[in-house]
Amino acid sequence: MDGGKIIMKSGVTLTCRWSYTQTGGTLEIADSLPTVETLSVQGPGDNFNGGKIVFDSTTGFGMLALNSVTFNGVEIGMRINGTTKDSDQIECAGNVTIQGNSKLVVTAVNPVQQGSGIFWSLIKPTAGNTITGDFLAANITLPANVTENKGALPNSWQCNS
């Protein structure tokens, strides 16, 4: 996708014959768990080279299921619940590569209490797969009282209070 918007809702599966590549526009996840939106690729994997991935369900937190994926210049907007471990999630059935000027913008639905000890796993590959790379520190926006948990890499991208 080079522009425009794809809204994934009602448990939709978007199947691509070779791979999904996004250089612009917005991929919107508009459902909440337990409904999962799936981007199914029969080729080498997904490439997000620009544009945005936005989670914006009005009734809860969403999940996007991907195969192997490369984030290279995309802005990802995700949410956490500041009082529970609930959050939006990207789950990958393969490896994850984070590189380039990719951005992660996390907002809290409820205020986060400092030192509450809550961990949120936002991006996670399935067992046997890993995350290579990370978002540049300048490209991570987190709510007050939340920090990146670098100790979780390469098995998941987490933040905690």
N, C-alpha and C positions, 0 to 999 in steps of 0.2 A: 504494500500500500504506500502510495506516495503522498496522499492527502485525503481529507475527508474523515469519516468516522465509521467504525464498525462497532455496533453495540451487541455484546454477547449477553443473552438473557434466556431464562427458562431452560437451563441445562443444555444449551446448544453445543454442538460439536462442529467446529469449522475444520473441514478436511482439505488439505492441500496436497496435490500429487507429488510435488518435488520438495519445495520448502516454502515457508512463509517468510517474506522479507518486508520489513517496514522501514521506510526512510522518512516518513512524515505522517501527519494525521494522528488520530487517536483510536486506540483499541480500548473500549470501555467495558468493564466487568460490572454488570448492573444487577446481579443476584447476590443473595446471601447464602451462607452455608446452611443446610447440607448440600444445596445445589452447587454443582461444579461446572464451570465453563471450560471446554477442552479445545485446544488448538492441536489438531492431529495432523502430523506431517509424515508422509510416506518416504521422504528423501532424507538428506543429511541433517536437517535440523532447522530451527527457527533463528532468524537474524533480525534483531531490533537495532537498526542503525540510525534511528532518528524518530521524531514524533514522541508520543506519550502512551503509556499504559496507565489507565485510571480506574481505580476501584471506587464506586460511588453508590452502592446499594443504600437505600434509605431505611432498610429494615435490619441490617446487620453487616457482617463481614463476608467478603467473597473469596473465592479460590479460582485461580487460573492454573490449569494443568497443561504442561508443555512436555515436549520431548527434550532432546539436547537443545541448548539455547545459547546464543551469544548476545549480550547486551553491549552495544558499541555506539553510544551517543543518544540513547533513549532516556527520557525522563519517566520515572516510575513513581506514581503517587499512591501511597498505601496508608492505612489507618490502623491504629492500635486502640484498645480499650485501656485507659489508664488505671483502672481498678481491677481488671482481670487479665488473664493471659490470652484473651480473644484478640484476633487481628486478621487483616487480609493476608492471603498467602499465595505464593507462586510455588507450585510443586512441579519438579522436573523429573521425568522418567529417564533422563540421561545426565550428562555433564553440563555444568553451567560455566560460561566464561563471561567475566565482567571486565570491560576495558574501555579505552577512549574516554570521552567526556560524558559517560553515562551519569545520570543523577538519580538519587533516591530522596524523595520528599515524604517524610512520615509525619502524620498529624495524629493527635490524641483526641478521641471522642469524649473522654472524661479526663479531668486533670490527673497527672501522674504524681504520686507521692514519692518524694526523694527517699531512696533506700528501701523501697517496698519489696525488692528482691524478685520482681516479676521479670520473666524472660519472654520475648516474643520472637519466634522463628518465622521470618518473613519470606525468605527464599531458601528452598531446600531441595536438593536432589535426592532421589531414592537411594536406598542402601547400595553400596558398591560404586556410586558415582560421587563426584566432588565438584567444588567450586574452585575455579582458577581465577586469580585476580581479585580486585576489590574496587569499590567506588573511591575516587579521590576524596580525601578528607573535605576539601572545599566544595565537593558536589553532594554532600550528605547533609540534609536538613532534618533534625530530630526535635521532638518536643522538649520543653524544659524538663530537667531531671532524668533524661534518657541518654544513654551512651551506646556506642557500638560495642558489641561483645566479640572482639577479634579472636578470642580463644575458641569460638565455635567453628571458624573456618578450618578446613575446607569442607566441612560436612553440612553447614547451613550458614545463612547470613542472619545473625541475631542482633537484637538490641535489648537492653535491660535498664531497669531503674535502680 
